[in-house]
């Protein structure tokens, strides 16, 4: 499956990281803590899930602002926050283009 995910590499400031991640997911505190300790994805979404990607971007920004080492993955490969921001922008552009096409098609009547 094509996924976007985030892992927390630092084991310090776990409580603050858990608090942030809980704002964006409904995963339990214990599960988030275990995922951090076991180097598993604390958040993951589909490659085409625009809202999920936005949540990952926001959580990443909050966690890294604490000085915590977090890593974003795309298809199980390390990627950058800029890549995700560009992906979100692209989805917005596609949505606008589709809306323009719909408006043109239905305005011709």
C-alpha positions in Angstrom: 0.0 0.0 0.0 1.2 3.5 -0.8 1.5 5.4 2.5 2.8 8.5 4.1 4.0 8.2 7.7 5.9 9.8 10.5 8.3 8.2 13.0 9.6 9.8 16.2 13.4 9.0 16.4 14.0 10.7 19.8 13.0 9.0 23.0 13.3 12.1 25.0 10.2 14.4 25.5 7.9 11.4 24.9 5.1 12.9 26.9 5.1 16.1 24.9 5.2 14.1 21.6 2.3 11.9 22.8 0.3 15.0 23.6 0.8 16.3 20.1 0.2 13.1 18.3 -3.0 12.5 20.3 -4.4 15.8 18.8 -4.2 14.3 15.3 -5.1 10.6 16.0 -7.3 8.6 18.3 -4.5 6.2 19.2 -4.1 5.5 22.9 -1.3 7.0 24.9 0.3 3.6 25.6 0.1 2.7 21.9 1.8 5.9 20.8 4.5 5.4 23.5 5.1 1.9 22.3 5.3 3.0 18.6 7.9 5.7 19.5 10.0 3.2 21.5 9.7 0.5 18.8 10.5 3.0 16.0 7.1 2.4 14.3 4.9 4.9 12.5 3.0 7.0 15.0 0.9 8.4 12.2 0.2 7.0 8.8 -2.2 7.8 6.0 -2.8 6.9 2.3 -0.8 8.7 -0.3 -4.0 10.3 -1.7 -5.4 11.3 1.8 -5.0 15.0 1.6 -6.4 15.6 5.2 -4.2 12.9 6.6 -1.1 14.4 4.9 -2.0 17.8 6.3 -2.3 16.3 9.8 1.1 14.6 9.4 2.6 17.9 8.3 1.2 19.8 11.2 2.2 17.1 13.8 5.7 17.0 12.3 6.0 20.8 12.6 4.9 20.8 16.2 7.1 17.8 17.2 10.2 19.2 15.5 9.6 22.6 17.1 10.3 20.9 20.4 13.7 19.8 19.1 12.6 16.2 18.7 14.0 14.2 15.8 11.1 13.1 13.6 11.3 11.5 10.2 8.7 11.5 7.4 8.4 8.5 5.1 6.8 8.1 1.7 6.4 4.5 0.4 8.8 3.5 3.3 11.5 5.8 2.0 12.6 8.9 3.9 11.2 12.1 2.4 11.0 15.8 3.3 8.4 18.1 4.7 8.7 20.1 1.5 7.7 17.1 -0.6 4.5 16.8 1.5 3.7 20.5 1.2 4.2 20.3 -2.5 1.9 17.2 -2.7 -0.8 19.1 -0.7 -0.4 22.1 -3.1 -0.7 19.8 -6.1 -3.9 18.2 -4.7 -5.3 21.7 -4.3 -4.4 22.6 -7.9 -6.1 19.5 -9.2 -9.2 20.2 -7.2 -9.4 23.8 -8.6 -8.8 22.5 -12.1 -11.6 19.9 -11.7 -13.9 22.6 -10.3 -13.2 24.9 -13.3 -13.9 22.0 -15.7 -17.1 21.2 -14.0 -18.2 24.9 -14.1 -17.4 25.1 -17.8 -19.2 21.8 -18.6 -22.4 22.8 -16.7 -22.3 26.5 -17.8 -22.6 25.5 -21.5 -26.2 24.6 -21.1 
